[in-house]
Amino acid sequence: MFNPQTPWAAGAIFLAGIAVIVYTTLDINRTTRLNERPMTADQTRALAEYVQHVQDKSAEETLRRLSGEGK
C-alpha cells in the first residue's frame, strides 16, 4: 500500500480521497437527476430505430447460422 513519509503527504492523500468521494457523489446525483426527465420524441424515435436495427441484425445472423453460411 501507499506509505506517506510526512504528515503533509498523508494529508494530501486524505484530501484527494475526499475529493474523489465528493466528485463521485455529485456525478451520481447529476446522472440520477437527468434520468428523471421523460424522453423526448426524438430520443424515443432514435431508440426505436436502434432496437429495430439490433433485432434485424440478430435475425440476419440467426438465418446465416441456420443456412450454414456463418462457418
C-alpha positions in Angstrom: 0.0 0.0 0.0 1.0 3.6 -0.2 3.2 4.8 2.7 3.4 8.6 3.1 6.6 9.8 4.7 5.4 13.1 6.1 2.1 14.3 7.6 1.7 16.6 4.6 1.8 13.6 2.3 -0.8 11.8 4.4 -3.0 15.0 4.4 -2.7 15.3 0.7 -3.7 11.6 0.2 -6.6 12.1 2.6 -7.8 15.2 0.8 -7.5 13.5 -2.6 -9.7 10.7 -1.3 -12.3 13.1 0.0 -12.2 14.9 -3.4 -12.9 11.6 -5.2 -15.8 10.7 -2.9 -17.3 14.2 -3.4 -16.9 14.1 -7.2 -18.4 10.6 -7.4 -21.4 11.6 -5.2 -22.1 14.7 -7.3 -21.8 12.8 -10.5 -24.2 10.1 -9.3 -26.7 12.8 -8.2 -26.4 14.6 -11.6 -26.9 11.4 -13.5 -30.0 10.5 -11.4 -31.5 13.9 -11.9 -31.0 13.7 -15.7 -32.7 10.3 -15.8 -35.8 11.7 -14.1 -36.9 13.6 -17.2 -39.0 11.8 -19.7 -37.5 11.0 -23.1 -38.2 13.4 -26.0 -39.9 12.3 -29.2 -36.6 12.4 -31.0 -35.0 10.2 -28.3 -37.9 7.8 -28.4 -37.7 7.5 -32.2 -33.9 7.0 -32.2 -34.2 4.3 -29.5 -36.9 2.5 -31.5 -34.7 2.7 -34.7 -31.8 1.3 -32.8 -33.8 -1.6 -31.3 -35.1 -2.4 -34.7 -31.6 -2.3 -36.2 -30.3 -4.7 -33.5 -33.3 -7.1 -34.0 -32.7 -7.1 -37.8 -29.0 -7.8 -37.3 -29.8 -10.6 -34.9 -32.3 -12.2 -37.2 -29.9 -12.0 -40.1 -27.2 -13.6 -38.0 -29.5 -16.4 -37.0 -30.6 -17.1 -40.6 -26.9 -17.1 -41.7 -26.0 -19.6 -39.0 -29.0 -21.8 -39.8 -28.2 -21.8 -43.5 -24.6 -22.8 -42.8 -23.0 -19.6 -44.2 -21.7 -18.5 -40.8 -18.9 -21.1 -40.7 
